[in-house]
Amino acid sequence: MVTYKDSGVDIEAGDDAIDLMAHHVRSTYTPQVLTESHGAFAGLFLLNHPPGILSRNYRNPVLVACTDGVGTKLEVAYRMGIASTIGIDLVAMCVNDLIVQGADPLFFLDYIAVGKLKPALVAEIVQGIAAGCREAGCSILGGETAEMPGFYKENHYELAGFAVGVVERSRIILGKTVEPGDQIIGLLSSGIHSNGYSLVRKLFLDDSWDLGAIPRGLDEPLGQALLRPTRIYVKPVQAILRAYRTKKVVHGMAHITGSGLPGNVPRVLPSKVDAVIHINRWEPPDIFGLIQEAGKVPDDEMYRVFNMGIGYILIVARYYSDAILERLASIQVPARPIGEIVQGKGRLIMKKR
């Protein structure tokens, strides 16, 4: 007699995982979540009921949705044996995209695929997802855990995330109003975030580097620097958008993900302007210097692959730039004035001076 467990799928372990992750999930619930227990076939979210977010703040609400993953940063988590922070990355990669158009995150869904279902491991992953959702102010509305023996290695897993938010239609930010004279404010990154890890893996994940050692130029173990979670920008962006409730202040925003500043800033520029960024106006985290030295990576390639210390940008009217920087400083969000908008053709121009 052959059972499902004989083929590698342990149904009881799946039930144990649901039990272990349940309190993490419930810790993210807002009053709009109607789901009474984690494990339902689908999640229920109340859109318009006092004190529902829509009834308070929106007359013509538009739902905004996006999806993303963590990529090959997962390999660092496998090597370090740490799964409690990678879920923060998963949430950050989704909600940081969501807020670019001015949306407030509402709820999040996750997909976790494993080679062998270990309840404690899955609960640790969900712990990080829950921490990210609490930071972003959204609820875990549902998820899926799939055990796929023979498809993934025993200690390997894959993650995908899905976020839904809402924005008032009249306040959608698409970059259309970006104009010459606007100032560019950069919100600093916490490190590599979750892009460029194929290059990171090529450089560091072999026998010549000890992830537990502190290499020259860093003040923390290499593995810790590589695994540092992606910064979530929801609260600082919301603070600015709620303080200046007019599209005449914040004209455009960009999440600096894969392809760095060169690949992401032009995505929010009209065709008749250029963005000029002065790369001497901030200091990239030390980990980027180590990457560049270890791989002899050219400057242009570093900026094309990594965020280089800027995780998110705001393009704002010149008159409000100083006040916005002061407000960000007051809530302890590290930010720098890094450039300006000029007449052009929709390009990014990076200057060292």
C-alpha positions in Angstrom: 0.0 0.0 0.0 1.3 3.4 -1.0 0.2 6.6 0.8 0.6 10.3 -0.2 3.2 10.6 2.6 5.2 7.8 0.9 5.4 10.1 -2.2 6.8 12.9 -0.1 3.7 15.0 0.8 2.8 15.1 4.5 -0.7 16.3 5.0 -0.4 16.3 8.8 2.7 18.5 8.6 0.6 20.9 6.5 -2.0 21.1 9.2 0.7 21.7 11.8 2.1 24.5 9.7 -1.3 26.2 9.6 -1.6 26.0 13.3 1.9 27.5 13.9 1.5 30.4 11.5 -2.1 31.3 12.6 -1.2 33.8 15.3 1.3 35.6 13.0 -1.4 36.0 10.4 -4.0 37.1 12.9 -1.6 39.8 14.2 -2.0 41.6 10.9 -5.8 41.7 10.8 -7.5 45.1 10.5 -11.3 45.7 11.3 -12.0 45.1 7.6 -11.0 41.5 7.7 -14.0 39.2 8.1 -12.1 35.9 7.9 -12.6 34.2 11.3 -9.9 31.6 11.0 -6.7 31.2 8.9 -7.2 28.3 6.5 -10.5 29.3 4.8 -10.8 28.8 1.1 -10.6 32.5 0.5 -10.2 35.7 2.5 -13.0 38.3 3.1 -12.3 42.0 3.2 -14.9 44.6 3.9 -14.4 47.6 1.6 -17.0 50.1 2.7 -18.2 50.0 6.3 -17.5 52.3 9.2 -14.8 52.5 10.3 -13.8 51.1 6.9 -10.9 52.9 5.2 -12.9 53.5 2.1 -15.9 55.1 3.8 -13.6 57.5 5.6 -11.2 58.6 2.9 -12.5 57.8 -0.6 -15.3 59.0 -2.8 -14.1 57.3 -6.1 -11.8 54.5 -5.0 -9.6 52.6 -7.4 -8.1 49.3 -6.5 -4.4 48.8 -7.2 -2.7 45.4 -7.4 0.8 44.0 -7.9 2.8 40.9 -7.4 6.5 40.1 -6.9 8.9 37.7 -5.4 12.3 37.8 -3.6 14.4 36.2 -6.3 17.7 34.5 -5.6 18.2 36.3 -2.3 16.5 33.1 -1.1 19.8 31.3 -1.6 21.4 33.5 1.1 18.6 32.6 3.5 19.1 28.9 2.8 22.9 29.2 3.5 22.4 31.3 6.6 19.6 29.0 7.9 17.5 32.1 8.6 14.0 32.4 7.3 12.5 35.0 9.7 13.4 38.1 7.6 12.9 36.9 4.0 9.1 37.4 4.3 9.7 41.1 5.0 11.5 41.3 1.7 8.5 39.7 0.0 6.0 42.2 1.4 8.4 45.1 0.7 8.8 44.2 -2.9 5.1 44.3 -3.4 3.9 47.3 -1.3 6.8 49.5 -2.3 5.5 49.1 -5.9 1.9 49.7 -4.8 2.5 53.1 -3.2 4.3 54.5 -6.2 0.8 55.4 -7.6 -0.3 56.8 -4.3 -2.2 53.7 -3.0 -2.7 52.6 0.6 -2.0 48.9 1.0 -5.1 47.0 2.1 -4.2 43.3 2.1 -1.6 40.8 1.1 -1.6 37.2 0.0 1.4 34.8 -0.2 2.4 31.6 -1.9 5.1 29.4 -0.4 6.3 26.3 -2.2 8.7 23.9 -0.4 10.4 20.6 -1.2 9.6 19.2 2.2 7.1 20.8 4.5 8.6 21.6 7.8 6.0 23.4 9.9 8.6 25.4 12.0 10.2 26.7 8.8 7.0 27.8 7.2 5.9 29.5 10.4 9.2 31.3 10.5 8.7 32.6 6.9 5.2 33.7 7.7 6.5 35.4 10.8 8.5 37.7 8.5 5.6 38.2 6.2 3.4 39.2 9.1 6.1 41.7 10.4 6.2 43.2 6.9 2.5 43.5 6.7 2.3 45.2 10.1 4.9 47.7 9.0 2.9 48.3 5.8 -0.4 48.5 7.6 -2.0 45.8 5.6 -3.5 42.4 6.5 -2.6 38.9 5.4 -5.9 37.9 3.9 -4.8 34.4 2.7 -2.1 32.3 1.3 -1.1 28.9 0.0 1.6 26.5 1.1 2.5 23.8 -1.4 4.7 20.8 -0.7 6.4 19.7 -3.9 8.8 16.8 -3.2 11.4 16.2 -5.9 10.7 19.6 -7.5 12.5 21.7 -4.8 15.4 20.5 -2.7 14.5 19.6 0.9 15.6 22.8 2.5 14.7 25.1 -0.4 11.5 27.1 -0.9 10.0 29.6 -3.3 8.0 32.7 -2.4 5.5 34.9 -4.2 3.5 37.8 -2.9 0.4 39.6 -4.0 -0.7 43.0 -2.7 -3.9 45.0 -3.2 -4.3 48.7 -2.3 -6.7 51.6 -2.9 -6.3 55.1 -4.1 -8.7 58.0 -4.7 -9.0 58.3 -8.5 -8.3 62.0 -8.5 -5.1 61.5 -6.5 -3.5 58.7 -8.6 0.2 59.6 -9.2 1.5 58.5 -12.6 4.3 61.1 -13.2 2.4 63.0 -15.8 2.8 66.3 -14.0 6.5 66.1 -13.5 8.0 69.3 -14.9 11.3 71.2 -15.1 12.3 72.6 -11.7 10.9 69.7 -9.7 13.3 68.4 -7.1 14.2 64.7 -6.6 14.4 63.4 -3.0 16.0 60.0 -2.4 14.9 57.8 0.5 17.9 55.8 1.5 18.0 52.0 1.2 18.9 49.6 4.0 21.3 47.8 1.7 21.0 45.6 -1.3 17.3 45.1 -0.8 16.1 42.2 -3.1 17.7 42.8 -6.5 21.1 41.9 -8.0 21.5 38.7 -6.1 22.6 36.6 -9.1 25.7 38.8 -9.1 26.0 38.6 -5.3 25.7 34.8 -5.4 28.4 34.6 -8.1 30.8 36.7 -5.9 30.2 35.4 -2.4 28.4 32.1 -2.3 31.3 29.8 -2.7 33.9 28.3 -0.4 36.2 31.4 -0.5 33.9 33.5 1.6 32.7 32.9 5.1 29.2 34.3 5.6 29.8 34.4 9.4 33.0 36.5 9.2 33.2 40.3 9.1 35.1 41.2 6.0 37.3 44.3 5.6 35.1 47.3 5.0 32.0 46.0 6.9 31.0 46.3 10.5 28.8 43.2 10.5 29.1 39.5 9.3 28.8 39.2 5.5 25.8 37.0 5.6 23.9 39.5 7.8 24.7 42.3 5.4 23.5 40.2 2.5 20.3 39.2 4.2 19.4 42.7 5.6 15.6 43.1 4.8 14.3 45.5 2.2 13.1 48.8 3.7 9.4 49.3 3.5 8.5 52.9 2.5 4.8 52.9 3.1 4.7 55.0 6.3 7.0 57.8 5.1 5.3 58.0 1.7 1.8 58.1 3.4 3.1 60.8 5.8 4.0 63.0 2.9 0.9 62.3 0.8 -1.4 62.9 3.8 0.4 66.1 4.7 0.1 67.5 1.2 -3.2 66.4 -0.1 -2.8 67.8 -3.5 -1.2 66.5 -6.7 0.6 69.9 -7.1 3.2 68.8 -4.5 4.2 65.2 -5.2 4.4 64.8 -9.0 6.0 61.4 -9.3 7.5 58.5 -7.4 9.6 55.4 -8.2 10.6 52.3 -6.3 14.3 51.6 -7.1 14.3 47.8 -7.8 15.9 45.7 -10.5 18.0 47.8 -13.0 18.6 50.4 -10.3 18.1 54.2 -10.8 18.7 54.0 -14.6 16.0 51.5 -15.1 13.3 52.8 -12.8 13.5 56.6 -12.7 12.6 57.0 -16.5 9.5 54.9 -15.9 7.8 57.9 -14.3 9.1 60.7 -16.5 7.1 62.4 -19.2 8.9 62.4 -22.6 9.8 66.1 -22.5 11.9 66.1 -19.3 15.1 64.5 -18.0 16.0 63.7 -14.4 19.4 64.8 -13.3 20.8 62.9 -10.3 24.0 63.8 -8.5 25.5 60.6 -7.2 27.9 62.4 -4.8 24.9 63.6 -2.6 24.7 60.4 -0.6 27.0 57.6 0.6 26.1 54.1 -0.6 26.1 51.4 2.2 29.5 49.7 2.6 28.2 46.4 1.2 28.2 48.0 -2.3 31.9 48.9 -1.9 32.7 45.3 -1.0 30.7 44.0 -4.0 32.5 46.3 -6.4 35.9 45.5 -5.0 35.3 41.7 -4.9 34.1 41.6 -8.5 36.0 44.6 -10.0 32.5 45.7 -11.1 32.5 49.0 -13.1 30.6 52.0 -11.7 28.0 52.0 -14.5 27.3 48.3 -13.9 26.9 48.8 -10.2 24.3 51.5 -10.7 22.5 49.4 -13.4 22.2 46.4 -11.2 21.8 47.7 -7.6 20.0 50.5 -5.9 23.3 51.9 -4.6 21.8 53.3 -1.5 18.6 54.9 -2.8 15.5 52.7 -2.4 12.7 55.1 -3.4 12.5 58.5 -4.9 10.0 61.4 -4.6 9.7 64.0 -7.4 8.2 67.1 -5.8 7.5 70.7 -6.6 10.6 72.9 -5.8 8.7 75.1 -3.3 7.9 72.1 -1.0 11.2 70.2 -1.2 12.8 71.6 1.9 9.6 71.2 4.0 9.3 67.6 2.8 12.9 66.8 3.8 12.3 68.3 7.2 9.2 66.3 7.7 11.0 63.1 6.7 13.8 63.9 9.2 11.2 64.5 11.9 9.9 61.0 11.5 13.5 59.7 11.4 13.4 58.6 7.7 16.8 59.1 6.1 16.5 61.1 2.9 18.6 63.3 0.7 18.0 65.9 -2.0 19.7 64.1 -4.9 18.6 65.9 -8.1 16.3 67.9 -10.2 14.1 67.8 -13.3 15.2 69.6 -16.5 13.9 69.9 -20.1 14.8 66.8 -22.0 13.6 63.5 -23.6 12.6 61.2 -20.7 16.1 60.2 -19.8 18.1 59.8 -16.5 21.3 61.7 -16.4 23.7 60.8 -13.5 26.4 63.2 -12.6 29.3 62.8 -10.1 29.5 66.5 -9.4 
